[in-house]
Amino acid sequence: RSLSALSGMEKATLYYHVQRKEDLLYLICKSSMETLHADVHQAIEGVECPLEQISVLIRAHCLSLLRDQTQHATSLAEVRALSPQRLAEIVSLRKTYQTGIRRMIEAGQKSGSIRGDVEPRYLASILQGLLDRTVEWYQKGGSLAPAELADYFCDIYLFGARRSSAVHGSA
């Protein structure tokens, strides 16, 4: 009822397109992952430098999440309510996306631009977790625009949270 009221659609019309609540959740989750993947893939296309790829990925991921914040938040919070078959499909999409992140990190490690003392799978999981949870706390219209937040994520993930003077040993 709430969804039909919000969309301005009669309940019967809504159920014509989506028969069950789980069908709608599945479409939200699938669309969320496909949109995120497409946005990131398009952004990194043609970028060769591994460090720059990761930087572009971070920005594209963050901007995509915050552009469709409610959809992504719903997907992340409710995905486990899907049937086992549908959940497996969404998990597979997430794993494919995470594999892409891990490969970028591996390339960065191979080039020497990303630290090599942490396994790529952990660095990929840390990055995806850092970015994905943004949908839970970010407030549109606040003091920080999505692009600014994306820049902060790049700096903190790629270079750390220490003050630059601390990195160079100064007081």
N, C-alpha and C positions, 0 to 999 in steps of 0.2 A: 504493500500500500504506500509506504513512504517513498519508494523508488518511483512508482507511477506518478505520485503527486509531484515529486521533484522534477521529473522529466516532462510533466505535462501530458502524459500518456495515460489513456484508460488502462486499468488493470488487465482487462481482457486483451488489449493490443499488446501489452508487455508480455503476457503469457503466450501470445501467438509466436513471438520471437524467441522467448526463453521459457521453457516449460517448468523448470525447477530452479530453486535458488542455487543449487550446486552448479547448474549449467552456467548461470551468470557469473559465479565466482570463478569457474574454470576459464571463461572468456576473459575476465579481468586479469587473472594470473598469466594466462598465455599472452595476451596483448601487452602486458607489462614487460615481460621478458623479451618479447619480439621487438618492441619499440626501443627498449634499452639497448639491445644488441645492434639494431639497425642504426641508432643514433651514434653509438660508439664506433661501429664499423665505418660509417660514412665519415666521421671526424678524423679517424686515423689513416684513412686511405691516402696513400702516397707519402706518408711520413716514414722515413727510413731509420732515423736515429732511435735506438731503443729507449733512451731516457726521454726524448721528446714524445715518443709514442705513449709512454706511461703518463706523461704530463697531459697530453691531449685526451687520453682515456679518462683520467681523473676529472677533467673539466667537463667532458661530454657526459660522463656518467652522472655527475652531480647535477648538471643542468637538466638532463632528461628526467631524473628523479623529481626534481623540484618543479618542473613544468607540469608534470602529471602526479603531483604529490599524493593526492587522495587515492588514486589508482594503485600506485606503488605501495603505499602504506597498507592498503587493504590486501594486496597480494602477499606482502611479507607477513602480515599478522594472521591471515586466515587460510593460507595455502594448505595447512595440515587438515583442514575440514574437507578436502577433496577426497573422492573415492581413491582407493589404492592405484588404480590404473591411471587416472588423471594426475594424481600426485606424482607418480613415476615419470610421466611425460614432462611435467613442470620441473622436477628435479633434474631430469636429463637436459633440459634447456639451460638451467642454471649451471650445470656441470660443464656444458659446452662453452658457456660464456666464461666461466672461471678458468677453463683450460686456455682460452685466449689470453687472459690476464697473466696466467702462469708462464706462457710462452714468451710474452713480452718481458717479463721479469728475468727469465732465463737468458734471453738475448742481452738484456742489460748487464747481467752478471758476467756473461761471456765477454762483453765489450769492456768490462771493468767499471762501468758507470753505476752499477748497483752492487751493494755489499754482497759478498759471496758466502758469508758465515751463517746465513739463515736459509733454510731450504725454500725454494721458490713457491712451493705449495703453501707454506705458512705466510710468506710475504703477500701472496695473492689473497689468502683468506683474510688477513689483517686489513688489506686495502678494501676488499669488497664489504667487509663488516663495517669498517669506518664509514664508507660512503652510504651503504644501504640504511643504516640506522638514522641518517639525517632526516628521513621522512617523519620520524617520530617526534622530533623536537624542533625542527625548523619552523618558524612562523613567518608567513608571507607578510610583507608590509613592515617588517621589523627593521632594525638598524643595519642589517647586513643583507645586501642583494645576493641572489644566487651566484652571480659571476664572481663576486668578491669572496664568497665562501669557497667556491671552487678553487680560487687562487690560494687561499689559506690551506686548503687540503693538499694542494700540490706542494707547497712549501714545507708543510709539516711532514707529509709522508715521505717526500724525497730528500729533505734536508734536516729533519728533526725539529723538535719544539724548543731547543735551547736557543738562547740569545746568540746572535752572531759573534759577539765578543767572547762568549764562553767557548764557542767552537774553536776560536783561534788562540785561546789561552789567556786573553786579556781579562782584566778585572772588571 
